[in-house]
Structure formats: structure tokens, C-alpha cells
Amino acid sequence: MPRVRILVLTSSTGGGHDARAQAFAEWCFELYRHEVEVRIEQMLEKSSGFFRLGVNFYNWIQKKSPWLHKAFYMFVELLRFLNRRSVSFGRGYYEAVLREYRPHLVFSVHDCLNRGYFQLARKILGPDQVRCATYCGEFSGGFGYSVNWVEPSADLYLSRTATARDYALKLGMPRERTRVRGHLMQPRQHTEMLKAEARTAFIEEKLELRSDLFTVFLATGGNGANNHLDLLPALLPYADRVQAIVICGRNRETYNQLVHWRTEHPALHCFVDGFSEEVHLLMQVSDAIVTRGGTTTCAKALHFRCPIIFNAIGGIMPQEALTVKYFRRGEGAELIGNAADFGHVLKRWMENRREYDRLRSNFLKLRYDEDPTLVVRELVDLAQEALASPKPGEGGQASTKPGEGGSVTKLQPGPFPPKPRK
């Protein structure tokens, strides 16, 4: 039986794009096993030295000076002209991948990998031999929502929220080819849900914290950008009522400093870790999370019912502003610009628990339940359309060679939920 091949285009500007690419690949394997082949390419940094410098500069800005990103964002928006009909920088590498892998679906999870990339794929492989789709992870529209997300010729455009989808329509995406399809998280994050007893065991036995204290989760992305050492002192006046979970990403220096800080402040119960694969569990045992406006972390916080305190210290990047706006409009999140603001939020919550309960209620109104397999099935079906399309001169006859055209049996996904990993 011919095997469906899907090429996922991503880049490590932050961690969200790669996380969604990985989640999609894992879902394909959970549901279809070896009937669907997924290849993930970090196309920007692998295809061009110029783009590689841009990716590194983006991550430096995110870590050191978020306020600089407004100018950088305006520069990146120029790609709308550079890649209007084809790929400019990095074309050679991308073209080689297309010719060697010959995907049935090119699936982009990054704003800079849509315009031009879809047109070149159709030119190289043939317009009937490949389908093209985009997953946009933004929460809302406006300044920060890159016009490069929208390539009107895409066969399918997936948005995280209806608000973001409406902005894509405004930028020219045809409505009939758009869908609102949720968060695209890893399978284990949908199945590893802690019930009350398991939650208590996790926080007491695994984290060695108390289950009766208000728990604040100081989070960070994979690159370790954080303000933990500035914020932690605000918790000390409430050490009898509040405790902290702190992760540092891949920032070894911060980890070492936090371990030392914890030793010097024994009154505050504090769990410290570096890069964590259990963020979805840590959120489930936390009463609030302090994070920047990264879409992946905020989507998980919403899914796991963990209210957000947005960290705006050093400024808010344009893409982050879209996330902050979405939650703040619903009065479902706090925003802090410095450690003093953080202290004020804690003071209000500790003096009047109804303040926290009101915010949490508004936060939960923004939630929605989803079938996480639906988006995967739709994308695999789209790839199968290309697989079933006859090559020029074949006249629609069934093909027996992998990757060639002809009629195919529609793939049926396996049962959900998948078996939990041991």
C-alpha cells in the first residue's frame, strides 16, 4: 500500500513552532503507525545562513531585549514581497528536499514558511501531486499577526481560535479553506490528566511540596529566558501560604543561581528544575503560572486550567501581544511589568481570595474542549488526496509503487485515546 509522506516546515524561533511540529508527528504515529511518514525540517536555519542568523537574533531578542522585536518584526514582514511567488533565500536546500522526499503534503507551522514555499512545491512536484496547509498558533489578530501566515493558495488554513481565523480572512484567506482546530499538543498531554488523589501524590511525593499551599509556577521557554530571581522575593512575605515551582529551561547559569537562592531562603517551599518534559503535569498542580505570552505555554495553561500572570518585564514582543490581548480582553489574566507589580497581585490574592477566584472563573470561560485527532485526520486526508491523484499520463490507474498516483484505500486512524507511555 502506498505510504503517505508529509513534510513539516518549522523553525526554532522560540519553542512553539517546533513543539507543534513534534506534536503532529507523534499524533500521526499514534493514529496511523507506519502508514504515514512524517519528515520535520527546520527549514529557515538549515536552508540559509542569512535565515540562520535571523533565527539566532530572534532568540537573543526574546531572551535579552523583547522591546527590540518591534523593529525586527517589521523587517520580517518584508518577506511578503521577497517570497511572493517563490523562495528566495535557501531555495536550493528546500528544492533538494522536495525532489528527494516528494511529499504529498507540505505542512507549515511557521509564519515565514508559507508564501513562496507552497508555490515552489507545486512547481517542483506538480499542482495535483502535492497539497499545502498551514497551522497558525496565534490567539488573536492585529499588530503582531504576520501577514506571512496567510498564503491564499493554501489548501487548508488552521487557526487556534475563531478570533485569529477571522483576521486571516481579513488578510485574504478564503473562508471555505479555513478551520478552527485548537491547540495541537502532544498525545501524552491529552492523556496524562491528574485526578485529585494523583495530584496530591505528585505534588507531595514527586515535588516534595505541600498540597495545601497556593502554588505559583514560574515558567520559561526552552531557551531559558526568565526573571525568576527578580520575582521570587515577592513570595517571601507569604511563605506560610504560598510555594513555588520554578523551571529554567536550558539555562544552566540560572539553575545554579536558583538552587543557591533556595538554600538561602528555607522558609519558602520551592521546587527547582531545569528543562522539564512534565510542564503539563506541573501546570495541573499549580494555582497560577507566570509566563511570557508564548502561544504554546499559554495554550497548555488554558487546557490545564492554570490561570496566567503575564510577564511583561523588558517589554512584550508583537506576537506575544496577540496572546496577552486575547486573555486580557476576557479579564482572564494578570499583567506585570516588574517585580513590584507581581507583589501587588499576590497581595490582592492573599488578602482577598475572591479576587483570584473571579480571575480564574473568567480564565476558564475562554476554554474549549476539542478532539485532538480531528486536525490530524484532516491533514492526513488532504495528503491522501495528492497520493490518489494520477501522475500525468497514468490515466487514473491504481499504482502499486510507494509515492505514485492512483486510487488508494482511505487510511483509518487507530482508537483514541492512545495507550499511555510507560
C-alpha positions in Angstrom: 0.0 0.0 0.0 1.4 3.5 -0.9 2.6 5.4 2.1 1.6 9.0 2.7 4.5 11.4 3.1 4.2 14.7 4.9 6.8 17.4 5.1 6.5 19.7 8.1 8.2 23.1 7.8 9.3 24.7 11.1 11.9 26.8 12.7 13.3 27.3 16.2 12.3 30.9 16.7 11.1 30.3 20.3 9.9 26.8 21.0 6.3 26.8 20.0 6.7 26.0 16.3 8.9 23.0 16.9 6.6 21.8 19.7 3.6 21.8 17.3 5.7 20.0 14.6 6.6 17.3 17.1 3.1 17.0 18.4 1.8 16.5 14.8 4.4 13.8 14.1 3.6 12.0 17.3 -0.1 12.0 16.6 0.4 10.6 13.2 2.4 7.7 14.6 -0.2 7.1 17.4 -3.1 7.0 15.0 -1.6 5.6 11.8 1.7 4.0 12.8 3.8 3.3 9.7 1.1 4.1 7.2 2.0 7.8 7.4 5.6 9.1 7.2 6.4 12.5 8.6 9.6 14.4 8.0 10.3 17.6 10.1 12.6 20.2 8.6 13.8 23.3 10.4 13.8 25.0 7.1 14.9 28.5 7.9 18.1 27.7 9.7 19.0 24.7 7.6 18.5 26.3 4.2 20.2 29.6 4.5 23.0 31.3 6.6 21.1 34.5 6.4 18.0 33.0 7.9 20.1 31.2 10.5 21.5 34.5 11.7 17.9 35.8 11.8 16.7 32.9 13.9 19.6 33.3 16.4 19.0 37.1 16.6 15.3 36.5 17.3 16.1 34.2 20.1 18.6 36.6 21.5 16.0 39.4 21.5 13.5 37.1 23.2 15.9 36.4 26.0 17.6 39.8 26.4 15.6 42.6 24.9 11.9 41.9 23.9 11.3 45.6 23.2 13.7 45.3 20.2 11.4 42.9 18.4 9.0 45.5 17.1 11.7 46.7 14.6 12.7 43.1 13.9 9.1 42.2 13.3 8.7 45.0 10.7 11.8 43.7 8.9 10.5 40.2 8.8 7.2 41.4 7.3 9.1 42.3 4.1 9.2 38.6 3.3 5.7 39.2 1.9 7.4 40.8 -1.1 10.5 38.7 -1.2 8.7 35.4 -1.3 5.6 36.5 -3.2 5.8 33.7 -5.8 8.8 31.6 -4.9 11.5 31.0 -2.3 14.5 33.4 -2.4 17.0 32.7 0.4 17.5 29.0 0.9 15.8 27.8 -2.3 18.5 25.3 -3.2 18.1 23.3 0.1 14.3 23.4 0.0 14.2 22.3 -3.6 16.5 19.4 -2.9 14.3 18.3 -0.1 11.2 18.4 -2.3 12.9 16.4 -5.1 14.3 13.8 -2.8 11.3 13.3 -0.4 8.4 14.1 -2.8 5.9 14.9 -0.1 2.1 14.6 -0.6 1.6 17.3 1.9 3.7 20.4 2.8 2.5 21.4 6.2 3.9 24.7 7.6 3.7 25.6 11.3 5.8 28.8 10.9 4.8 32.2 9.6 7.9 32.6 7.4 7.4 29.2 5.6 4.2 29.7 3.7 4.4 32.3 0.9 6.6 31.1 -1.9 7.2 27.7 -0.3 3.8 26.4 -1.4 4.2 27.7 -4.9 7.6 26.2 -5.3 6.3 22.8 -4.1 3.6 22.8 -6.7 6.1 23.8 -9.4 8.6 21.1 -8.5 6.1 18.2 -7.8 3.1 19.2 -9.9 0.0 21.0 -8.9 -2.0 17.8 -8.4 0.7 15.8 -6.7 1.0 17.9 -3.5 -1.3 19.7 -1.1 -0.3 22.6 1.2 -1.5 23.5 4.6 -0.8 26.0 7.4 -1.3 25.8 11.2 -1.2 29.3 12.8 -0.9 29.2 16.5 -1.8 32.9 17.2 -4.6 33.6 19.6 -5.9 36.9 18.0 -5.2 39.3 15.2 -3.8 42.8 14.8 -0.2 44.1 15.0 2.0 41.0 15.6 -0.1 38.7 13.4 2.3 38.3 10.5 0.8 38.7 7.0 3.2 35.9 6.0 1.0 33.5 7.8 -1.6 33.8 5.1 -0.9 32.3 1.7 -4.3 32.4 -0.1 -3.5 29.5 -2.3 -3.1 27.1 0.7 -5.5 24.1 0.5 -6.2 24.3 4.3 -5.6 27.1 6.9 -5.9 26.0 10.5 -6.3 28.6 13.3 -6.1 28.1 17.0 -9.1 30.4 17.7 -12.1 31.9 15.8 -10.7 35.4 16.6 -7.4 34.5 14.8 -9.3 32.9 11.9 -11.3 36.0 11.3 -8.1 38.0 11.0 -6.8 35.5 8.4 -10.0 36.1 6.4 -9.3 39.8 6.6 -5.8 39.2 5.1 -7.3 37.3 2.2 -7.6 33.6 3.2 -10.8 32.1 1.6 -13.3 31.2 4.3 -14.1 27.7 2.8 -10.5 26.6 3.3 -10.2 27.7 6.9 -10.8 25.7 10.1 -10.6 26.4 13.8 -8.8 23.4 15.3 -7.4 24.0 18.8 -4.0 23.6 20.3 -2.1 20.7 18.6 -0.5 19.3 21.8 1.4 16.0 22.2 -0.7 12.9 22.8 0.6 12.3 26.3 -0.5 15.8 27.3 -4.1 14.8 26.5 -4.0 11.5 28.3 -1.9 12.4 31.4 -4.6 14.1 33.4 -4.2 14.1 37.2 -7.2 13.3 39.3 -7.4 14.7 42.9 -5.6 11.8 44.5 -2.9 11.7 41.9 -2.4 15.4 42.0 -1.8 15.2 45.8 0.7 12.4 45.3 2.6 14.2 42.5 3.0 17.4 44.4 3.9 15.8 47.8 6.0 12.8 46.6 7.5 13.9 43.3 8.0 17.6 44.0 8.3 17.4 47.8 5.9 20.3 48.3 2.7 20.7 50.3 -0.7 20.1 48.7 -2.4 22.7 51.0 -0.5 25.8 49.8 -1.2 28.2 47.0 1.3 27.2 44.2 2.9 29.7 41.8 4.6 28.2 38.8 7.4 30.4 37.4 7.9 29.1 33.9 10.2 29.7 30.9 10.7 28.6 27.4 13.3 26.1 26.2 15.9 28.9 25.7 15.6 29.8 29.4 14.6 33.5 29.2 13.3 34.4 32.7 13.1 36.8 35.6 12.9 34.3 38.3 15.4 35.8 40.7 13.6 39.2 40.5 10.2 37.7 41.2 10.9 35.1 43.9 11.5 37.6 46.7 7.8 38.8 46.3 6.7 35.3 47.5 8.7 35.5 50.8 6.2 37.6 52.8 3.6 34.9 52.1 5.8 31.8 52.7 3.3 30.4 55.1 0.6 30.4 52.4 2.5 30.2 49.1 5.0 27.9 47.5 6.8 28.0 44.1 7.6 25.7 41.2 10.4 27.0 39.1 11.9 25.7 35.8 14.8 27.2 34.0 14.8 25.7 30.5 18.3 25.1 29.1 19.8 27.9 31.2 22.3 26.2 33.4 23.5 29.5 35.0 20.0 30.4 36.2 19.5 26.9 37.5 22.7 27.1 39.6 21.7 30.5 41.0 18.2 29.4 41.9 19.5 26.3 43.7 21.7 28.7 45.8 18.8 31.1 46.3 16.5 28.3 47.6 19.2 27.3 50.1 19.4 30.8 51.5 15.6 31.0 51.9 14.4 27.8 53.6 11.1 29.4 54.7 9.7 29.2 51.2 8.8 25.8 49.8 10.4 25.8 46.3 10.9 23.1 43.6 13.6 23.9 41.1 14.2 22.1 37.8 16.0 22.8 34.5 14.4 21.8 31.2 11.2 19.9 32.0 9.2 17.4 30.0 6.5 17.5 32.6 5.2 21.0 32.2 1.7 19.7 31.6 1.8 18.0 35.0 3.4 21.0 36.8 0.5 23.1 35.5 -2.1 20.7 36.8 -0.7 21.1 40.4 -0.3 24.9 40.2 -2.8 27.7 41.0 -1.2 30.2 38.7 1.6 30.4 36.1 4.0 33.3 35.4 5.0 33.3 31.8 5.6 35.4 28.8 3.0 35.4 26.0 4.3 32.4 24.2 1.3 30.6 22.5 2.3 27.1 23.4 2.7 27.6 27.1 -0.4 29.7 27.3 -2.5 27.2 25.4 -1.3 24.5 27.8 -2.2 26.7 30.8 -5.7 27.2 29.4 -6.1 23.5 28.7 -5.0 22.5 32.2 -6.9 25.3 33.9 -3.9 27.2 35.3 -4.6 31.0 35.3 -1.8 33.2 33.8 0.2 36.1 35.1 1.8 37.6 32.0 5.5 38.6 32.4 6.0 41.8 30.5 9.3 42.7 32.1 11.5 44.2 29.4 8.6 44.7 27.1 6.2 42.5 25.1 7.1 41.1 21.7 4.4 41.7 19.0 3.5 38.0 18.7 3.2 37.8 22.5 1.0 40.9 22.5 -1.6 38.9 20.5 -1.8 36.3 23.2 -1.9 38.9 26.0 -4.7 40.7 24.3 -6.8 37.6 23.9 -6.7 36.8 27.6 -6.8 40.3 28.9 -9.9 41.1 26.9 -11.7 38.4 28.7 -10.4 39.6 32.0 -8.8 36.2 32.5 -5.2 37.1 33.2 -2.9 39.5 35.1 -0.1 41.5 33.6 3.1 42.5 35.4 5.8 44.9 34.2 8.1 44.5 37.2 8.6 42.6 40.5 6.6 45.3 42.4 3.6 44.5 40.1 4.0 40.8 40.9 4.0 41.6 44.6 0.7 43.7 44.3 -1.0 40.8 42.5 0.0 38.3 45.3 -1.1 40.8 48.0 -4.5 41.2 46.4 -5.0 37.5 46.1 -3.7 36.6 49.6 -5.8 39.3 51.2 -9.0 38.5 49.3 -9.2 35.1 47.7 -12.3 36.1 45.8 -10.1 38.3 43.6 -8.3 35.2 42.5 -11.5 33.2 42.1 -13.0 35.8 39.9 -10.0 35.9 37.6 -9.9 32.1 37.4 -13.6 32.0 36.6 -13.1 34.4 33.7 -10.0 32.4 32.6 -11.9 29.2 32.4 -14.6 30.8 30.2 -12.0 31.0 27.5 -11.5 27.2 27.5 -13.0 24.8 25.0 -12.8 21.1 24.7 -11.5 19.6 21.5 -11.0 16.3 19.7 -7.2 16.4 19.2 -7.4 13.8 16.5 -9.6 15.8 14.2 -6.9 18.1 12.8 -4.6 15.2 12.2 -7.2 13.2 10.3 -8.0 16.2 8.2 -4.3 16.8 7.3 -3.7 13.1 6.5 -6.8 13.0 4.3 -5.5 16.0 2.5 -2.2 14.3 1.8 -4.1 11.2 0.6 -5.9 13.3 -2.0 -2.5 14.1 -3.5 -1.4 10.4 -3.2 -4.5 9.3 -5.1 -4.1 11.9 -7.9 -2.8 10.1 -11.0 0.5 11.3 -12.4 0.4 12.9 -15.9 -0.1 10.1 -18.4 -1.3 7.5 -15.9 -4.9 8.0 -16.6 -6.1 7.4 -13.1 -5.0 3.8 -12.8 -4.1 2.5 -9.4 -0.4 2.5 -8.6 1.4 -0.2 -6.6 4.7 1.8 -6.1 5.0 3.9 -3.0 4.5 7.6 -3.6 3.0 7.2 -7.1 -0.5 8.2 -8.1 -3.6 6.1 -8.4 -6.6 5.1 -6.2 -5.8 4.3 -2.6 -7.7 3.0 0.3 -8.5 5.8 2.8 -6.5 5.4 5.9 -8.4 4.8 9.1 -6.9 6.1 12.3 -6.4 4.0 15.3 -8.5 4.3 18.5 -8.2 7.3 20.8 -7.0 7.8 23.5 -3.7 6.1 22.7 -2.1 3.8 25.2 -0.3 5.8 27.8 3.5 5.6 27.6 5.2 3.8 30.4 
